[in-house]
Amino acid sequence: MYNSIKLFIHRYIIPHRLLTGITHVLMHTRHFPFRDGFMTFMIRRHSVNVDEALHPDYTDRSIHPNINSFFVRALKPGARPIAAGEEQICSPADGTVSQIGVINDDKIFQAKGHSFSLVELLGGSSERAEVFRNGHFATIYLSPSDYHRVHIPYTGTLKEMVHIPGNLLSVAPFLIDNVPDLFARNERVASLFDTSIGPMAVVLVGAVNVGSIETVWAGTVTPPRGIRVTSTTYREADAMTLNKGDEMGRFNMGSTVIILFAPDKLEWSASIASDDKVQMGQAIGTLR
């Protein structure tokens, strides 16, 4: 009964968009009351490792003019070694592996008997999804304590970016276990790349309090939230190639990254499983 009530409150009572809008304003204001005290609380509450930050002094407003600038902080050189060798697939982010495995036709496993549609995840396009049917996926959850930048897991050339408006439900484990199609319901930004092993997609999924999603080539994609799916195609003349480990985007406050590969191209590491912690750049798969 308690879990049912909790789920009902999360899905239907909590004003997710209002809370997210307020969070976005507070995270980006330069005159946040009690800023340093709040930052100290957040760092202790979430066990943030400030020592690995390129600029660890969060009270220095010339470097961190607002709270968000610290949450999307750069790390010291060498803090996240990138898995060497062209045969290695690396984690795109710090976080916890939610699920990792093989796509069952069009279905990606979410949790506890729930799966979500590959077609819906990629904005309702069967054409985008077709190349990933029966392919490989990994879902990584970023908590507030994690490094909030997202990096490309394998060298690729950007072909398309798709912004899919949606809900802003929490992506905490309790909701993942109990809300069907959660990742295909929430707002998300899908970036599709061509690589030496075929197509690859990196999907940044929004959530409550994730006030913005950015990419290095387009800047802030959301907000504004939008009301329909929008797509930007990158032709050969203006396509961007990112090398494995290059930064490709950022979250405000953390959320979820889903990576997709075509079938028969790689094997996930046997040492990586659900609920494992991973770091950006860590090898999580090997090419076949």
N, C-alpha and C positions, 0 to 999 in steps of 0.2 A: 504493500500500500504506500509506504513512504517513497519508494522509488518512482511509483506511478505519479504521485503528487509532484515530486521533484521534476520529473520529465515534463509534466503538464505546464508547470511554472516556466521552465526553460523555453518550451516551444511556443507557448501562447500568452504568457503574462509579461515576461520581461520585455521591455521596449528596446530591442537590440539596436535598431538604427539610431534612436535617440541617444542611447548610452555611447554608441560608437562615435556619433557626432560630437558629443561632449568631450569624450576622451581625446579625439583628434585635436580639438581646440586647445585643451589643457596641455597636451603633449607638445604642441607647437608654439605656445605663447612664450614670449620672452619675459613676461612679468608674472610668472606663476608664484603665488604667495607661498612662503615657507619652502621654496624650491629645494634648497640644500637639505633640509630636514626630511622632505619627502623622498629625495633621491637616496639618502642614507637608509631610510626605512625600506625602500624597494630593493636596494642592493643586498641588505641583510635578509629581507624576507625571501628573496629568490636566490640567495647564495651566488650572486654574480661575481665572477672572477675579474676584478678590475685590473689586476696586475698584468694581464695579457693584452690590455687595450693599448693602442698606440699612444693615446693621451689619457692616462688613467685618472687625472685630476678632474672629477666631474663638477667641481666647483668653479673651474676656470671657464667663465662665460665667453671668453674670446674664442675658445675651441668648441665648447658645448653651449651655444646660446639658448637652447631650450632642452627640455627633457628628452624629446625624441632624438636629438642629435647624439645623445649618449647611448640610447638603446640601439641605434644603428651604427655604433662606433666601429672604426677600423681597428684591426689587430696589429700587433707588432710583427715586422717581417719574420717569417719562419715559424710563427705561432701555429700555423696550420699547414704542415707539409703536404704537398699534392702527390698522390700515388704516382710513382714513376712508371714509365713504360706505356706504349700505345695500346697494350692489351688490357689495361686496367680501367675500370669504371669507378669513379670516385663519388663519395657522398656529396650532394649539392649543398648541404647545410649541417650545422650542429643540430642535434635533436635526438628524438627517440623513434626507433623504427616502429611504426604502427603495424604495417603489413608489408611483406615482400614476397614476390612469387611470380606465377604465370597467369596471364589473363585467360579466362575461360570463355572463348569466343568473344562476346561483347561485354562480359561481366568481370568486374574487378572486385575482389574480396575486400569487404570493409571490416566486419567483425561479427562474431556470434551469429552466423547464419545470414548476415546482411551482405549484399553485394550492390554495386551501382553500375550504371550503364556507361560504357566507354563513349558511346555516341553522345549521350547527354553531357558527360564531363567535358567534351570538346565542343560544346555549343550546339548540339543537335545535328551535326554534319556527319552523315555516313561516309562521305568521301574522306574527311580528315581521319575518321576512326578506322577505316578499312585496313590501312597499312599496319595498325597495331593489334588487330584481332589475333588472339592466341599468342600475343607477344609477352613481354616482361614488364612488370611494374614494381615500383617501390614507393611507399608512402611514409614520409618522415614528418613527425610533429615537433614544432619548435615551441618551447615554453618561454615564459618571460625571462628565464635565467640564461637562455641560449644566445649565442651570437646571431644577429638578426639579418645578416646579408646572405644572399643565395648566389651560389656559383655554379657554373656549367659543369655537369658531370663527365662530359666527353667533348672533345673538339667538334664544333659544328658551325654551319653557316645558317643564319637566321633567314627563314622563308616567310613566316607569317606569325602575327600576334593577334590573339582573339580575346576580347574582353566580354565575359559572360556575366551580366547582372544576376543577382539572386539574393538569397537570405544572408543573414549574418549571425547564424547560430554558432554557439560555442563549439570548438572542436576538441574539447576536453574528453578524456577516455570514456566517461559515463555517457555522454551524448553519442559518441561514435558507436558504442555498444548498443544503443537503443533507438537511434533515429535512422530509419532506412534512407539510403541515397543521400546521406548528409553532404558528401563532397560534391555531388552533382546538383545539390540544392543551393549551396552557398555561392556567393559572388567569387569569381576567379579570373585569372589571367593566364591563358595558355600560350606558350611560345613554342613554335615548331621549327625544328632545325633539320638540315641535311647533314649527314655525317658519312665517314668512310664505311660505316656498317649499316647505312640506311637511315630512315627517319628516326628522330628522337623528339619527344615533347617534354617540356618542363612546365608544370601547372602550379601556379601559386594560388592557394585557396584562402580566401578571406574568412573572417570570423568576427564575433562580437569584440569590440575594442581594437580591432585591427584597422586603424584609421586611414591607412593608405597602403597601396601596393605600387612600387616603382620598378621600372626597368632602366638599365643604363642607356638604352637607345631612345627611349620615348619619355623619360622622366616619370612624373606622377601620372599613372593611368587611372587610378581611382583614389579619392573622390575627384569629380562627381561620380555618382553611382551608375547613372544611365538606366534606361528602361528596355533596351533591346541589345541583342548581340551585335557587336561591331568587330570588324576585322581589318587589319592592315597587312597588305602583302608587300614583301620586299623583293624587288627585282634584282637581277645580277649586278646592275650598276650601283645600287645603294645597299646591297646586302652586307651585313656585318658578320665576320667570322670571329668566333671566340675560341680561345684555346682552353683546354681542360683546366679547370680551376680558376678561370677568369670570373670576376664578379659579373652577374647578370641582372640582379634585382635586390630589392629590400622590402622588409615588412616593418610595419609599426606595431610593436608589442608581440610579435610572434604569431605563427599559425601553422600551416601545413604545406608541404611541397610533395607533389606526386610526379615521378619521372616514368616515362614510357619508352620502350624500345620495341622494334619489330621482332617477329618470332625467329627463333633459331640463330640468334646473333651472339648471345652471351649466356653465362651461367652465374647466378648469384653466389656469393661466397657462402660456403657451408657453415662458417663461423658466425654469420649474421642471421638473427632471428627476431621475431616480434618482441618488443619491449627492450631491445638492446639499445644502449646509448651509442651514437656515432658522432664523429666530428667531420666537419667539412674537409674534403681532400682525402679522407680515409678510403682505402680500396674496399668496395662492397661487391664487386663483380669482375669477371674476367671474360674476355672475348673467346668465342669458340674457335 
